[in-house]
Every structure is written in C-alpha cells, then in structure tokens.
Amino acid sequence: MTRNTFRVWAVGDAHVGTDLRVANRESLVDAILHSEGPDGFDWDIMIDVGDLSGSQTPPGDDEGREVVRQYAALRKHRREQVYNLVGNHDASSVDEATQWLSLIHI
C-alpha cells in the first residue's frame, strides 16, 4: 500500500434486531470482528448503506440501543470512521418525523 491509499469498506443489510431475534446472530459484531481480526482487512472508513433494521416497520429505541451496543465491538477503528446512510428498513412511517432514527447517535 502506498501512503496515498484510501480504503473504503462498504457494508449493508445488517438487520441487527431481526438477526438477533431470529437467529441469535450479532451480524454487525460478526462483520466488525471479521474485518479487524487476524484474517481481516485494512480500511480507513466504513460506509454502512443502511438497513440496520430488518423489520418491515420503523425500528424502535431498543433496536437503536442494540445497534450502538454492536458498534462497540470496534477495537482497531473509532466510531467516527463509520458513516451511516438510512436504508428503506430504517425509514420512518408516514405518521412519524422523517427519518427520526438517523437523528439518534448510532
């Protein structure tokens, strides 16, 4: 790698709450540990393209707290190196403030 190399890791569809509930799988933790582990890979920033929630309804506070807990698995990188986009599963319903989940500190 040269000094001018900038490495982007793009991920998506972690479906954190659904994977935990249905398969007892910490999908975001698994991905982070894989990337930072001995057989992992180097990255400068991670872009999460959304669908942290796997539900067909807007995620709730409990799922938001689970996302925060799973991001705590980062060891070699800081949370500030992760950029989140809101996916269609993360979207608010017609009766809620627009994209309210994106306002919480995930």
OpenMM code with the backbone's topology and positions (N, CA, C; nanometers):
from openmm import Vec3, app, unit

residues = "MET THR ARG ASN THR PHE ARG VAL TRP ALA VAL GLY ASP ALA HIS VAL GLY THR ASP LEU ARG VAL ALA ASN ARG GLU SER LEU VAL ASP ALA ILE LEU HIS SER GLU GLY PRO ASP GLY PHE ASP TRP ASP ILE MET ILE ASP VAL GLY ASP LEU SER GLY SER GLN THR PRO PRO GLY ASP ASP GLU GLY ARG GLU VAL VAL ARG GLN TYR ALA ALA LEU ARG LYS HIS ARG ARG GLU GLN VAL TYR ASN LEU VAL GLY ASN HIS ASP ALA SER SER VAL ASP GLU ALA THR GLN TRP LEU SER LEU ILE HIS ILE".split()
positions = [
    Vec3(0.0835, -0.1182, 0.0000),
    Vec3(0.0000, 0.0000, 0.0000),
    Vec3(0.0880, 0.1245, 0.0000),
    Vec3(0.0483, 0.2208, -0.0770),
    Vec3(0.1191, 0.3475, -0.0756),
    Vec3(0.0578, 0.4384, 0.0297),
    Vec3(0.1273, 0.5434, 0.0614),
    Vec3(0.0772, 0.6377, 0.1615),
    Vec3(-0.0499, 0.7068, 0.1148),
    Vec3(-0.0751, 0.7080, -0.0162),
    Vec3(-0.1919, 0.7768, -0.0701),
    Vec3(-0.3126, 0.6861, -0.0871),
    Vec3(-0.3057, 0.5656, -0.0359),
    Vec3(-0.4170, 0.4724, -0.0480),
    Vec3(-0.5243, 0.5044, 0.0557),
    Vec3(-0.6473, 0.5098, 0.0098),
    Vec3(-0.7620, 0.5330, 0.0983),
    Vec3(-0.8569, 0.4155, 0.0802),
    Vec3(-0.8794, 0.3384, 0.1857),
    Vec3(-0.9576, 0.2152, 0.1768),
    Vec3(-1.0961, 0.2336, 0.2357),
    Vec3(-1.1977, 0.2029, 0.1541),
    Vec3(-1.3375, 0.2160, 0.1945),
    Vec3(-1.3981, 0.0765, 0.2037),
    Vec3(-1.4623, 0.0496, 0.3167),
    Vec3(-1.5356, -0.0765, 0.3345),
    Vec3(-1.6837, -0.0421, 0.3294),
    Vec3(-1.7533, -0.0942, 0.2317),
    Vec3(-1.8973, -0.0701, 0.2189),
    Vec3(-1.9724, -0.1938, 0.2667),
    Vec3(-2.0672, -0.1720, 0.3554),
    Vec3(-2.1478, -0.2806, 0.4108),
    Vec3(-2.2940, -0.2400, 0.4092),
    Vec3(-2.3818, -0.3362, 0.4276),
    Vec3(-2.5234, -0.3055, 0.4363),
    Vec3(-2.6042, -0.4253, 0.4806),
    Vec3(-2.7277, -0.3984, 0.5141),
    Vec3(-2.8247, -0.5009, 0.5495),
    Vec3(-2.7847, -0.5844, 0.6709),
    Vec3(-2.7362, -0.5188, 0.7737),
    Vec3(-2.7004, -0.5926, 0.8957),
    Vec3(-2.8237, -0.6520, 0.9632),
    Vec3(-2.9393, -0.5873, 0.9494),
    Vec3(-3.0648, -0.6382, 1.0076),
    Vec3(-3.0431, -0.6793, 1.1529),
    Vec3(-2.9847, -0.5891, 1.2294),
    Vec3(-2.9385, -0.6168, 1.3653),
    Vec3(-3.0447, -0.6816, 1.4539),
    Vec3(-3.1576, -0.6177, 1.4731),
    Vec3(-3.2603, -0.6710, 1.5628),
    Vec3(-3.3199, -0.8012, 1.5142),
    Vec3(-3.3461, -0.8099, 1.3843),
    Vec3(-3.4053, -0.9310, 1.3274),
    Vec3(-3.3095, -1.0491, 1.3381),
    Vec3(-3.1819, -1.0277, 1.3008),
    Vec3(-3.0845, -1.1369, 1.3087),
    Vec3(-3.0663, -1.1848, 1.4518),
    Vec3(-3.0660, -1.0923, 1.5460),
    Vec3(-3.0504, -1.1300, 1.6862),
    Vec3(-3.1715, -1.2098, 1.7344),
    Vec3(-3.2902, -1.1624, 1.6994),
    Vec3(-3.4141, -1.2275, 1.7455),
    Vec3(-3.4364, -1.3632, 1.6779),
    Vec3(-3.4158, -1.3722, 1.5471),
    Vec3(-3.4491, -1.4933, 1.4721),
    Vec3(-3.3368, -1.5971, 1.4766),
    Vec3(-3.2120, -1.5517, 1.4669),
    Vec3(-3.1012, -1.6467, 1.4561),
    Vec3(-2.9997, -1.6355, 1.5690),
    Vec3(-3.0287, -1.5501, 1.6685),
    Vec3(-2.9347, -1.5263, 1.7775),
    Vec3(-2.7963, -1.4903, 1.7236),
    Vec3(-2.7967, -1.4108, 1.6171),
    Vec3(-2.6734, -1.3726, 1.5481),
    Vec3(-2.6501, -1.2234, 1.5643),
    Vec3(-2.5304, -1.1868, 1.6056),
    Vec3(-2.4903, -1.0470, 1.6158),
    Vec3(-2.4213, -1.0079, 1.4853),
    Vec3(-2.5006, -0.9815, 1.3839),
    Vec3(-2.4492, -0.9649, 1.2479),
    Vec3(-2.3500, -0.8497, 1.2337),
    Vec3(-2.3744, -0.7381, 1.2988),
    Vec3(-2.2822, -0.6259, 1.2900),
    Vec3(-2.1523, -0.6568, 1.3644),
    Vec3(-2.1635, -0.7171, 1.4822),
    Vec3(-2.0448, -0.7593, 1.5573),
    Vec3(-1.9629, -0.8571, 1.4739),
    Vec3(-2.0293, -0.9566, 1.4133),
    Vec3(-1.9586, -1.0557, 1.3317),
    Vec3(-1.8781, -0.9888, 1.2202),
    Vec3(-1.9391, -0.8935, 1.1513),
    Vec3(-1.8711, -0.8254, 1.0409),
    Vec3(-1.7524, -0.7434, 1.0913),
    Vec3(-1.7723, -0.6725, 1.2018),
    Vec3(-1.6639, -0.5909, 1.2576),
    Vec3(-1.5480, -0.6793, 1.3017),
    Vec3(-1.5779, -0.7870, 1.3750),
    Vec3(-1.4715, -0.8767, 1.4209),
    Vec3(-1.3982, -0.9403, 1.3043),
    Vec3(-1.4711, -0.9743, 1.1988),
    Vec3(-1.4064, -1.0315, 1.0798),
    Vec3(-1.3110, -0.9295, 1.0173),
    Vec3(-1.3556, -0.8060, 1.0032),
    Vec3(-1.2711, -0.7052, 0.9379),
    Vec3(-1.1479, -0.6713, 1.0210),
    Vec3(-1.1602, -0.6730, 1.1524),
    Vec3(-1.0494, -0.6331, 1.2388),
    Vec3(-0.9672, -0.7510, 1.2903),
    Vec3(-1.0085, -0.8723, 1.2600),
    Vec3(-0.9408, -0.9909, 1.3115),
    Vec3(-0.8113, -1.0221, 1.2390),
    Vec3(-0.7453, -1.1296, 1.2808),
    Vec3(-0.6158, -1.1660, 1.2225),
    Vec3(-0.6237, -1.1959, 1.0729),
    Vec3(-0.7360, -1.2421, 1.0255),
    Vec3(-0.7529, -1.2672, 0.8820),
    Vec3(-0.8363, -1.1569, 0.8165),
    Vec3(-0.8453, -1.0435, 0.8836),
    Vec3(-0.9276, -0.9327, 0.8364),
    Vec3(-0.8609, -0.8524, 0.7269),
    Vec3(-0.9015, -0.7289, 0.7145),
    Vec3(-0.8517, -0.6417, 0.6080),
    Vec3(-0.8456, -0.4991, 0.6604),
    Vec3(-0.7634, -0.4204, 0.5968),
    Vec3(-0.7474, -0.2811, 0.6369),
    Vec3(-0.8555, -0.1947, 0.5748),
    Vec3(-0.9049, -0.0998, 0.6514),
    Vec3(-0.9979, 0.0001, 0.5991),
    Vec3(-0.9806, 0.1303, 0.6740),
    Vec3(-1.0048, 0.2393, 0.6015),
    Vec3(-0.9944, 0.3723, 0.6601),
    Vec3(-1.1304, 0.4233, 0.7063),
    Vec3(-1.2329, 0.3993, 0.6254),
    Vec3(-1.3695, 0.4321, 0.6656),
    Vec3(-1.4611, 0.3172, 0.6251),
    Vec3(-1.5689, 0.3070, 0.6979),
    Vec3(-1.6746, 0.2103, 0.6670),
    Vec3(-1.7987, 0.2908, 0.6311),
    Vec3(-1.8589, 0.2577, 0.5191),
    Vec3(-1.9855, 0.3181, 0.4815),
    Vec3(-2.0922, 0.2110, 0.4928),
    Vec3(-2.1844, 0.2312, 0.5845),
    Vec3(-2.2961, 0.1388, 0.6026),
    Vec3(-2.4135, 0.1952, 0.5233),
    Vec3(-2.4534, 0.1233, 0.4198),
    Vec3(-2.5559, 0.1738, 0.3282),
    Vec3(-2.6981, 0.1458, 0.3765),
    Vec3(-2.7125, 0.1096, 0.5012),
    Vec3(-2.8449, 0.1038, 0.5598),
    Vec3(-2.9004, -0.0338, 0.5847),
    Vec3(-3.0231, -0.0303, 0.6271),
    Vec3(-3.0977, -0.1460, 0.6734),
    Vec3(-3.0310, -0.2102, 0.7947),
    Vec3(-2.9972, -0.1236, 0.8908),
    Vec3(-2.9548, -0.1752, 1.0207),
    Vec3(-3.0707, -0.2504, 1.0840),
    Vec3(-3.1922, -0.2102, 1.0509),
    Vec3(-3.3119, -0.2805, 1.0954),
    Vec3(-3.3564, -0.3766, 0.9856),
    Vec3(-3.4064, -0.4901, 1.0255),
    Vec3(-3.4579, -0.5850, 0.9278),
    Vec3(-3.6090, -0.5926, 0.9287),
    Vec3(-3.6707, -0.5123, 1.0115),
    Vec3(-3.8143, -0.5183, 1.0281),
    Vec3(-3.8860, -0.4465, 0.9145),
    Vec3(-4.0117, -0.4742, 0.8988),
    Vec3(-4.0929, -0.4061, 0.7979),
    Vec3(-4.1634, -0.2845, 0.8568),
    Vec3(-4.1332, -0.2549, 0.9809),
    Vec3(-4.1852, -0.1351, 1.0466),
    Vec3(-4.0650, -0.0555, 1.0962),
    Vec3(-4.0826, 0.0716, 1.1241),
    Vec3(-3.9691, 0.1509, 1.1710),
    Vec3(-3.9087, 0.0913, 1.2976),
    Vec3(-3.7770, 0.0973, 1.3108),
    Vec3(-3.7114, 0.0433, 1.4296),
    Vec3(-3.7450, 0.1257, 1.5524),
    Vec3(-3.7392, 0.0615, 1.6669),
    Vec3(-3.7656, 0.1294, 1.7933),
    Vec3(-3.6375, 0.1585, 1.8682),
    Vec3(-3.6526, 0.2184, 1.9840),
    Vec3(-3.5370, 0.2546, 2.0656),
    Vec3(-3.4541, 0.1334, 2.1061),
    Vec3(-3.5205, 0.0202, 2.1361),
    Vec3(-3.4457, -0.0998, 2.1757),
    Vec3(-3.3508, -0.1442, 2.0648),
    Vec3(-3.3990, -0.1406, 1.9418),
    Vec3(-3.3122, -0.1801, 1.8299),
    Vec3(-3.1998, -0.0786, 1.8115),
    Vec3(-3.2284, 0.0485, 1.8314),
    Vec3(-3.1244, 0.1508, 1.8244),
    Vec3(-3.0158, 0.1288, 1.9278),
    Vec3(-3.0574, 0.0942, 2.0492),
    Vec3(-2.9589, 0.0647, 2.1548),
    Vec3(-2.8763, -0.0588, 2.1192),
    Vec3(-2.9384, -0.1571, 2.0552),
    Vec3(-2.8648, -0.2769, 2.0135),
    Vec3(-2.7614, -0.2425, 1.9065),
    Vec3(-2.7964, -0.1552, 1.8155),
    Vec3(-2.7004, -0.1113, 1.7127),
    Vec3(-2.5803, -0.0447, 1.7804),
    Vec3(-2.6058, 0.0439, 1.8755),
    Vec3(-2.4977, 0.1107, 1.9479),
    Vec3(-2.4114, 0.0078, 2.0198),
    Vec3(-2.4749, -0.0903, 2.0842),
    Vec3(-2.4002, -0.1946, 2.1563),
    Vec3(-2.3111, -0.2727, 2.0596),
    Vec3(-2.3646, -0.3070, 1.9424),
    Vec3(-2.2858, -0.3857, 1.8482),
    Vec3(-2.1715, -0.3048, 1.7871),
    Vec3(-2.1911, -0.1753, 1.7666),
    Vec3(-2.0800, -0.0924, 1.7180),
    Vec3(-1.9677, -0.0846, 1.8203),
    Vec3(-1.9964, -0.1090, 1.9459),
    Vec3(-1.8931, -0.1078, 2.0496),
    Vec3(-1.7909, -0.2194, 2.0306),
    Vec3(-1.8153, -0.3113, 1.9375),
    Vec3(-1.7189, -0.4173, 1.9083),
    Vec3(-1.5953, -0.3641, 1.8358),
    Vec3(-1.6014, -0.2407, 1.7852),
    Vec3(-1.4857, -0.1812, 1.7177),
    Vec3(-1.3675, -0.1751, 1.8133),
    Vec3(-1.2537, -0.2258, 1.7703),
    Vec3(-1.1323, -0.2232, 1.8523),
    Vec3(-1.0190, -0.1483, 1.7832),
    Vec3(-1.0033, -0.1664, 1.6532),
    Vec3(-0.8944, -0.1025, 1.5797),
    Vec3(-0.9370, 0.0288, 1.5160),
    Vec3(-1.0646, 0.0524, 1.5119),
    Vec3(-1.1185, 0.1722, 1.4481),
    Vec3(-1.2058, 0.2481, 1.5476),
    Vec3(-1.2216, 0.3765, 1.5201),
    Vec3(-1.3102, 0.4597, 1.6016),
    Vec3(-1.4473, 0.4648, 1.5361),
    Vec3(-1.5477, 0.4903, 1.6151),
    Vec3(-1.6845, 0.5021, 1.5625),
    Vec3(-1.6940, 0.6148, 1.4603),
    Vec3(-1.6091, 0.7148, 1.4742),
    Vec3(-1.6077, 0.8272, 1.3811),
    Vec3(-1.5606, 0.7880, 1.2415),
    Vec3(-1.5080, 0.6685, 1.2264),
    Vec3(-1.4663, 0.6195, 1.0947),
    Vec3(-1.5799, 0.5465, 1.0231),
    Vec3(-1.6972, 0.5433, 1.0851),
    Vec3(-1.8137, 0.4745, 1.0286),
    Vec3(-1.9188, 0.5779, 0.9915),
    Vec3(-1.9651, 0.5705, 0.8671),
    Vec3(-2.0673, 0.6621, 0.8172),
    Vec3(-2.1911, 0.5820, 0.7807),
    Vec3(-2.3048, 0.6234, 0.8331),
    Vec3(-2.4296, 0.5509, 0.8110),
    Vec3(-2.5220, 0.6259, 0.7172),
    Vec3(-2.5834, 0.5516, 0.6269),
    Vec3(-2.6929, 0.6006, 0.5447),
    Vec3(-2.8176, 0.5265, 0.5910),
    Vec3(-2.9318, 0.5874, 0.5778),
    Vec3(-3.0555, 0.5244, 0.6216),
    Vec3(-3.1124, 0.4429, 0.5060),
    Vec3(-3.1385, 0.3144, 0.5308),
    Vec3(-3.1982, 0.2275, 0.4301),
    Vec3(-3.3496, 0.2272, 0.4403),
    Vec3(-3.4133, 0.1601, 0.3471),
    Vec3(-3.5600, 0.1585, 0.3469),
    Vec3(-3.6169, 0.0903, 0.4713),
    Vec3(-3.5485, -0.0055, 0.5303),
    Vec3(-3.5965, -0.0698, 0.6527),
    Vec3(-3.5774, 0.0196, 0.7745),
    Vec3(-3.4906, 0.1192, 0.7617),
    Vec3(-3.4640, 0.2109, 0.8719),
    Vec3(-3.5555, 0.3323, 0.8678),
    Vec3(-3.6354, 0.3434, 0.7649),
    Vec3(-3.7162, 0.4633, 0.7425),
    Vec3(-3.8328, 0.4725, 0.8398),
    Vec3(-3.8764, 0.5929, 0.8581),
    Vec3(-3.9913, 0.6171, 0.9436),
    Vec3(-4.1198, 0.5920, 0.8663),
    Vec3(-4.2267, 0.5755, 0.9409),
    Vec3(-4.3565, 0.5572, 0.8760),
    Vec3(-4.4168, 0.6936, 0.8452),
    Vec3(-4.5290, 0.6929, 0.7780),
    Vec3(-4.5912, 0.8186, 0.7359),
    Vec3(-4.6380, 0.9031, 0.8532),
    Vec3(-4.6568, 0.8434, 0.9708),
    Vec3(-4.7062, 0.9168, 1.0869),
    Vec3(-4.5951, 0.9647, 1.1805),
    Vec3(-4.4692, 0.9477, 1.1403),
    Vec3(-4.3570, 0.9853, 1.2263),
    Vec3(-4.2729, 1.0939, 1.1600),
    Vec3(-4.1927, 1.1592, 1.2432),
    Vec3(-4.0985, 1.2583, 1.1901),
    Vec3(-4.0063, 1.1890, 1.0902),
    Vec3(-3.9740, 1.2565, 0.9850),
    Vec3(-3.8940, 1.1979, 0.8781),
    Vec3(-3.7601, 1.1473, 0.9295),
    Vec3(-3.7328, 1.0214, 0.9032),
    Vec3(-3.6049, 0.9561, 0.9328),
    Vec3(-3.5566, 0.9835, 1.0747),
    Vec3(-3.6427, 0.9701, 1.1730),
    Vec3(-3.6061, 1.0003, 1.3105),
    Vec3(-3.4910, 0.9125, 1.3594),
    Vec3(-3.4788, 0.7891, 1.3085),
    Vec3(-3.3699, 0.7014, 1.3530),
    Vec3(-3.2344, 0.7631, 1.3199),
    Vec3(-3.2264, 0.8314, 1.2072),
    Vec3(-3.0980, 0.8908, 1.1678),
    Vec3(-3.0559, 1.0025, 1.2633),
    Vec3(-3.1462, 1.0472, 1.3490),
    Vec3(-3.1135, 1.1543, 1.4412),
    Vec3(-3.0494, 1.1016, 1.5695),
    Vec3(-3.0639, 0.9735, 1.5978),
    Vec3(-3.0015, 0.9212, 1.7185),
    Vec3(-2.8546, 0.8966, 1.6920),
    Vec3(-2.7770, 0.8891, 1.7942),
    Vec3(-2.6329, 0.8748, 1.7791),
    Vec3(-2.5952, 0.7283, 1.7679),
    Vec3(-2.6077, 0.6766, 1.6452),
    Vec3(-2.5698, 0.5371, 1.6230),
    Vec3(-2.4331, 0.5304, 1.5619),
] * unit.nanometer
topology = app.Topology()
chain = topology.addChain("A")
for resn in residues:
    res = topology.addResidue(resn, chain)
    for name in ("N", "CA", "C"):
        topology.addAtom(name, app.Element.getBySymbol(name[0]), res)
